[in-house]
């Protein structure tokens, strides 16, 4: 294998030899298939020198006409309609699971058993029990594993992490996070789809949106110890897409939770797909001893920051900080100051991080979300559902 110069090298450095190739087999060709593929194709020329060159070996889906078209469009060497056959392809070293939630467990477990490294979309699984089975499989196989919690790779989020880890904020008192969308409100006429079916999705807004802010809260603030929650399903029945009848909606449309953390902080988490006017509204605010930081996903390159001064009379108000300086996280790979980047770049960052872990033995944690992180997020999701069902506060308990 030729020498890799590693992910952490400066963008203007010269590669000392060719980076190794890592063959990618992708399950799913929709929204996440497009996002992940764009990341893989961007890495070799933007994350320079790249930790590895992702080779797009195959993409898999059940509909042959659609998946063959996706293979041509995205630039994969070939396609499969059976994921088990794709995992038998020796050229595939990295299995990228971007399928629906019910298809996360079996293919990921099989991929680990076949010695493939596994990258899986969030939530890792529909339940904590299912997530634990996937975690056990990758541990047993000794392969690299990572959950696609891509917001850990937003420069502004990583900047918050550095401030916290460096002690700049001091003791954390509060975290509040919301993730709001509107796309299944009545005026859209959304029929019954897999995201509204518990057998396929596991949960609704909780797993789809809430899993992201749960992971960010753990990543930035620390482990939660207890939750109290409420869920709602606003439209209990929806028409089937083919017009043949209706089906029950058995997942949450929205949830609200209070959270206690091991370090003494308290927080609130909220997610909904019934927030009129909100397209992809994720907001995270942390209040701490020495200041407050606030992040809004739809203003991805910005932070609002308030610093506590020694003299309250001289304390200044909130400041808008553009997180695009050359010394900010990830910016050495992109453009001059102020030339902002977008949502799609988070996938470039996270996939380069995972390729570095595979090619150079770098650790996935703490910045990448391992399957342990995916399992813990699933435990918290289950606790939120249990709290809502029983109308009681629930303690967070991990198996290991």
C-alpha positions as CSV (number, residue, x, y, z in Angstrom):
1,X,0.0,0.0,0.0
2,X,1.4,3.4,-0.9
3,X,1.9,6.1,1.7
4,X,-1.0,8.3,2.9
5,X,-0.1,11.7,4.2
6,X,-3.1,11.8,6.6
7,X,-6.2,13.9,7.0
8,X,-4.7,16.6,9.2
9,X,-2.1,17.9,6.7
10,X,-2.5,21.5,5.5
11,X,-4.5,22.1,2.3
12,X,-1.6,23.5,0.4
13,X,0.8,20.7,1.2
14,X,2.0,18.3,-1.5
15,X,1.2,14.7,-1.3
16,X,4.2,12.4,-0.7
17,X,3.0,9.5,-2.8
18,X,-0.4,8.3,-3.7
19,X,-3.2,7.9,-1.2
20,X,-4.6,4.4,-0.9
21,X,-7.9,3.5,-2.6
22,X,-10.9,2.4,-0.5
23,X,-13.7,0.7,-2.3
24,X,-17.2,2.0,-1.4
25,X,-20.4,0.0,-1.6
26,X,-23.5,2.2,-1.0
27,X,-27.0,1.0,0.0
28,X,-29.6,3.5,-1.0
29,X,-29.6,6.1,-3.8
30,X,-32.0,8.8,-2.6
31,X,-31.4,11.9,-0.4
32,X,-28.5,10.5,1.6
33,X,-27.1,8.5,-1.2
34,X,-26.7,11.7,-3.2
35,X,-25.3,13.6,-0.1
36,X,-22.8,10.9,0.7
37,X,-21.7,10.4,-2.9
38,X,-21.1,14.1,-3.3
39,X,-18.9,13.9,-0.2
40,X,-16.9,11.0,-1.6
41,X,-16.4,12.7,-4.9
42,X,-15.3,16.0,-3.4
43,X,-12.7,14.6,-0.9
44,X,-9.8,13.8,-3.4
45,X,-9.4,17.3,-4.6
46,X,-10.6,19.5,-1.7
47,X,-9.2,17.5,1.3
48,X,-5.7,17.6,0.0
49,X,-3.8,15.5,0.4
50,X,-6.7,13.1,0.9
51,X,-6.4,10.4,3.6
52,X,-7.6,7.9,1.0
53,X,-9.3,8.0,-2.4
54,X,-12.8,6.6,-2.2
55,X,-13.5,4.4,-5.2
56,X,-17.2,4.2,-6.0
57,X,-17.5,0.4,-6.6
58,X,-21.2,-0.2,-6.4
59,X,-24.6,1.2,-5.4
60,X,-27.5,-1.0,-4.3
61,X,-31.3,-0.6,-4.4
62,X,-34.3,-2.8,-5.0
63,X,-35.6,-1.1,-8.1
64,X,-33.2,-2.1,-10.9
65,X,-34.2,0.7,-13.3
66,X,-33.8,3.4,-10.6
67,X,-30.6,2.0,-9.1
68,X,-28.9,1.5,-12.5
69,X,-29.8,5.1,-13.3
70,X,-28.3,6.2,-10.0
71,X,-25.1,4.3,-10.7
72,X,-24.7,6.2,-14.0
73,X,-25.6,9.5,-12.6
74,X,-23.4,9.3,-9.5
75,X,-20.5,7.6,-11.2
76,X,-20.4,4.1,-9.5
77,X,-18.7,1.3,-11.4
78,X,-21.8,-0.9,-11.1
79,X,-25.0,-1.6,-9.2
80,X,-26.7,-4.4,-7.3
81,X,-30.4,-5.1,-6.4
82,X,-29.4,-7.4,-3.5
83,X,-27.2,-6.0,-0.7
84,X,-26.0,-9.4,0.2
85,X,-24.5,-9.9,-3.2
86,X,-22.9,-6.5,-2.9
87,X,-21.3,-7.5,0.4
88,X,-19.8,-10.5,-1.4
89,X,-17.9,-8.1,-3.7
90,X,-14.3,-8.1,-2.6
91,X,-13.7,-4.7,-4.0
92,X,-16.0,-3.2,-1.4
93,X,-14.1,-2.3,1.8
94,X,-16.4,0.3,3.1
95,X,-20.1,-0.3,3.4
96,X,-22.2,2.9,3.4
97,X,-25.7,2.3,4.7
98,X,-28.0,5.1,3.6
99,X,-31.2,3.0,3.5
100,X,-34.4,3.3,5.6
101,X,-34.1,2.7,9.3
102,X,-35.5,-0.9,9.2
103,X,-32.6,-1.7,6.9
104,X,-29.8,-0.5,9.2
105,X,-29.4,-3.6,11.3
106,X,-29.2,-6.6,9.1
107,X,-27.0,-5.2,6.3
108,X,-24.7,-3.4,8.7
109,X,-24.2,-6.6,10.9
110,X,-23.6,-8.6,7.8
111,X,-21.1,-6.1,6.5
112,X,-19.2,-6.2,9.7
113,X,-19.2,-10.0,9.6
114,X,-17.7,-9.8,6.1
115,X,-14.9,-7.6,7.4
116,X,-16.2,-4.3,5.9
117,X,-15.9,-1.0,7.7
118,X,-19.4,0.4,8.2
119,X,-20.8,3.9,7.9
120,X,-24.5,4.1,8.7
121,X,-27.1,6.9,8.5
122,X,-28.8,8.0,11.7
123,X,-30.6,6.9,13.7
124,X,-28.4,3.8,14.0
125,X,-31.5,1.7,14.7
126,X,-35.2,1.8,15.5
127,X,-34.6,0.8,19.1
128,X,-31.8,0.7,21.6
129,X,-31.9,-3.1,21.6
130,X,-31.5,-3.2,17.8
131,X,-28.7,-0.6,18.1
132,X,-26.9,-2.7,20.7
133,X,-26.9,-5.7,18.3
134,X,-25.2,-3.6,15.6
135,X,-22.7,-2.3,18.1
136,X,-21.8,-5.8,19.3
137,X,-21.3,-6.9,15.7
138,X,-18.8,-4.2,14.7
139,X,-16.9,-4.7,18.0
140,X,-16.7,-8.4,17.4
141,X,-15.5,-7.9,13.9
142,X,-13.0,-5.3,14.8
143,X,-14.0,-3.0,11.9
144,X,-14.2,0.8,11.9
145,X,-17.7,2.2,12.4
146,X,-19.3,5.6,12.4
147,X,-22.9,7.0,12.5
148,X,-23.7,9.9,10.1
149,X,-24.3,12.5,12.7
150,X,-23.0,15.1,10.2
151,X,-23.6,18.2,12.4
152,X,-20.6,17.3,14.5
153,X,-18.7,18.4,11.4
154,X,-20.1,21.9,11.0
155,X,-17.2,24.3,11.7
156,X,-19.3,26.4,14.1
157,X,-20.3,23.3,16.1
158,X,-16.7,22.2,16.2
159,X,-15.7,25.7,17.4
160,X,-18.2,25.4,20.3
161,X,-16.7,22.0,21.1
162,X,-13.2,23.6,21.3
163,X,-14.4,26.4,23.5
164,X,-16.0,24.0,25.9
165,X,-13.1,21.5,26.0
166,X,-10.7,24.4,26.4
167,X,-12.6,25.6,29.5
168,X,-13.5,29.0,27.9
169,X,-17.2,28.7,28.8
170,X,-16.6,27.4,32.3
171,X,-19.4,25.5,34.0
172,X,-22.4,24.7,31.7
173,X,-25.8,25.5,33.2
174,X,-28.2,25.1,30.3
175,X,-28.5,23.6,26.9
176,X,-31.7,24.0,24.8
177,X,-32.0,22.6,21.3
178,X,-34.8,22.6,18.8
179,X,-35.1,21.0,15.4
180,X,-38.2,22.1,13.5
181,X,-39.6,21.3,10.0
182,X,-43.0,21.6,8.4
183,X,-43.2,19.1,5.5
184,X,-45.9,16.8,6.8
185,X,-48.4,19.5,7.8
186,X,-51.9,19.1,6.4
187,X,-51.5,21.6,3.6
188,X,-48.7,19.5,2.0
189,X,-51.0,16.5,1.6
190,X,-48.2,14.1,2.5
191,X,-49.5,10.5,2.3
192,X,-48.5,7.6,4.5
193,X,-44.8,7.1,3.9
194,X,-42.1,5.0,5.6
195,X,-41.1,7.8,8.0
196,X,-44.6,7.7,9.4
197,X,-44.6,3.9,10.1
198,X,-43.1,2.6,13.3
199,X,-42.2,-0.8,11.8
200,X,-39.9,1.0,9.3
201,X,-38.8,4.2,11.0
202,X,-39.0,3.2,14.7
203,X,-40.1,6.7,15.6
204,X,-41.1,10.0,13.9
205,X,-39.7,13.4,14.6
206,X,-37.8,11.9,17.5
207,X,-35.5,9.6,15.4
208,X,-35.6,11.7,12.3
209,X,-34.7,15.1,13.8
210,X,-34.4,14.6,17.6
211,X,-31.6,12.1,17.2
212,X,-29.4,14.9,15.8
213,X,-29.9,17.3,18.7
214,X,-29.6,14.4,21.2
215,X,-26.2,13.6,19.7
216,X,-25.1,17.2,19.7
217,X,-26.1,17.6,23.4
218,X,-24.1,14.5,24.3
219,X,-21.1,15.6,22.2
220,X,-21.0,19.1,23.6
221,X,-22.4,19.0,27.1
222,X,-21.9,15.4,28.2
223,X,-24.0,12.4,29.3
224,X,-27.6,12.8,30.2
225,X,-28.9,11.0,33.3
226,X,-32.6,11.5,33.2
227,X,-35.4,12.7,30.8
228,X,-39.0,13.7,31.1
229,X,-41.0,13.9,27.9
230,X,-44.2,14.4,26.0
231,X,-45.0,13.3,22.4
232,X,-47.9,14.1,20.0
233,X,-49.3,12.7,16.8
234,X,-51.4,15.4,15.2
235,X,-52.7,13.5,12.2
236,X,-53.4,9.9,13.3
237,X,-54.4,8.5,9.9
238,X,-53.2,9.3,6.4
239,X,-54.2,8.2,2.9
240,X,-52.0,5.6,1.2
241,X,-50.0,6.9,-1.8
242,X,-51.8,4.7,-4.3
243,X,-55.2,5.9,-3.2
244,X,-56.4,2.5,-2.0
245,X,-57.3,3.5,1.5
246,X,-55.8,4.9,4.7
247,X,-53.2,3.8,7.2
248,X,-52.6,4.6,10.9
249,X,-49.8,6.9,11.8
250,X,-48.1,5.2,14.7
251,X,-45.1,7.5,15.3
252,X,-44.7,10.9,16.9
253,X,-45.2,14.1,14.9
254,X,-43.5,16.1,17.7
255,X,-41.8,15.7,21.1
256,X,-40.6,17.9,23.9
257,X,-38.2,16.7,26.6
258,X,-36.4,18.0,29.6
259,X,-33.0,16.5,30.3
260,X,-30.7,16.4,33.3
261,X,-26.9,15.9,32.7
262,X,-24.3,14.2,34.8
263,X,-22.3,17.5,35.1
264,X,-25.3,19.3,36.7
265,X,-26.5,21.0,33.5
266,X,-30.2,21.0,32.6
267,X,-31.7,21.1,29.1
268,X,-34.7,21.0,26.8
269,X,-34.9,19.2,23.5
270,X,-37.8,19.7,21.0
271,X,-38.4,18.4,17.5
272,X,-41.4,18.7,15.2
273,X,-42.4,18.3,11.6
274,X,-45.5,20.5,12.2
275,X,-43.7,23.9,12.6
276,X,-45.2,26.1,9.9
277,X,-42.6,28.1,8.0
278,X,-39.7,26.1,9.4
279,X,-37.8,24.3,6.7
280,X,-34.7,23.0,8.5
281,X,-34.7,25.1,11.7
282,X,-32.1,23.7,14.1
283,X,-31.1,26.0,16.9
284,X,-28.7,25.1,19.8
285,X,-27.9,27.5,22.7
286,X,-25.6,26.8,25.6
287,X,-25.6,29.1,28.7
288,X,-22.5,28.8,30.8
289,X,-20.6,30.5,33.6
290,X,-18.5,32.7,31.3
291,X,-20.9,33.2,28.4
292,X,-23.5,32.0,26.0
293,X,-23.1,30.5,22.5
294,X,-26.0,30.1,20.0
295,X,-26.0,28.3,16.7
296,X,-28.6,28.2,13.9
297,X,-28.2,25.6,11.2
298,X,-29.8,27.8,8.6
299,X,-27.0,30.3,9.3
300,X,-24.4,27.6,9.3
301,X,-21.3,29.7,9.2
302,X,-22.3,32.0,12.1
303,X,-22.3,31.9,15.9
304,X,-23.9,34.4,18.3
305,X,-21.6,34.8,21.3
306,X,-21.9,36.6,24.6
307,X,-19.0,36.8,27.0
308,X,-19.4,37.6,30.7
309,X,-17.1,40.4,31.8
310,X,-15.6,41.1,35.2
311,X,-17.6,44.3,35.5
312,X,-21.3,43.8,34.7
313,X,-21.5,47.5,33.7
314,X,-18.8,47.0,31.0
315,X,-20.2,43.7,29.7
316,X,-21.0,43.9,26.0
317,X,-24.0,42.4,24.3
318,X,-24.1,39.5,21.9
319,X,-21.8,39.5,18.9
320,X,-22.1,37.8,15.6
321,X,-19.1,35.7,14.7
322,X,-18.5,34.5,11.2
323,X,-16.8,31.1,11.6
324,X,-14.9,31.2,8.4
325,X,-11.4,32.3,9.4
326,X,-8.4,30.2,8.2
327,X,-7.8,29.2,11.8
328,X,-11.3,27.9,12.4
329,X,-12.1,24.2,12.2
330,X,-11.9,22.7,8.7
331,X,-11.3,26.0,6.9
332,X,-7.8,25.1,5.7
333,X,-9.5,22.9,3.1
334,X,-11.8,25.6,1.6
335,X,-11.8,29.2,0.6
336,X,-10.5,32.6,1.8
337,X,-12.1,34.2,4.8
338,X,-15.8,35.0,4.5
339,X,-16.4,32.7,1.5
340,X,-19.0,30.6,3.2
341,X,-19.6,26.9,2.9
342,X,-22.8,24.9,3.0
343,X,-24.7,21.9,4.5
344,X,-23.2,19.5,1.9
345,X,-19.7,20.2,3.1
346,X,-20.4,18.5,6.5
347,X,-20.5,15.2,4.6
348,X,-17.1,15.9,3.0
349,X,-15.6,16.5,6.5
350,X,-17.2,13.5,8.2
351,X,-16.4,11.0,5.4
352,X,-12.8,12.3,5.2
353,X,-12.6,11.7,8.9
354,X,-13.8,8.2,8.5
355,X,-11.5,7.4,5.6
356,X,-8.6,8.6,7.8
357,X,-9.7,6.2,10.5
358,X,-9.7,3.4,8.0
359,X,-6.6,4.2,6.1
360,X,-4.4,5.5,8.9
361,X,-5.8,3.8,12.0
362,X,-6.9,7.2,13.4
363,X,-9.6,7.0,16.1
364,X,-13.2,7.7,15.0
365,X,-14.1,9.1,18.5
366,X,-14.4,11.6,20.0
367,X,-15.3,13.8,17.1
368,X,-16.8,11.2,14.9
369,X,-19.9,9.4,16.3
370,X,-19.1,5.7,16.7
371,X,-21.8,3.0,16.9
372,X,-21.5,3.4,20.7
373,X,-22.7,7.0,20.2
374,X,-25.4,5.7,18.0
375,X,-26.5,3.1,20.6
376,X,-26.5,5.8,23.4
377,X,-28.6,8.1,21.3
378,X,-31.0,5.2,20.7
379,X,-31.2,4.6,24.5
380,X,-32.1,8.2,25.0
381,X,-34.8,8.1,22.3
382,X,-36.3,5.0,23.9
383,X,-36.3,6.7,27.3
384,X,-38.1,9.7,25.8
385,X,-40.8,7.5,24.4
386,X,-41.1,5.6,27.7
387,X,-41.4,8.9,29.6
388,X,-44.1,10.1,27.3
389,X,-46.0,6.8,27.5
390,X,-45.8,6.5,31.3
391,X,-45.9,10.3,32.1
392,X,-42.9,9.8,34.4
393,X,-39.3,10.9,34.4
394,X,-37.0,8.1,33.2
395,X,-33.4,7.5,34.1
396,X,-30.9,6.9,31.3
397,X,-29.2,3.5,31.6
398,X,-26.7,2.0,29.2
399,X,-25.8,-1.7,29.1
400,X,-22.1,-0.9,29.1
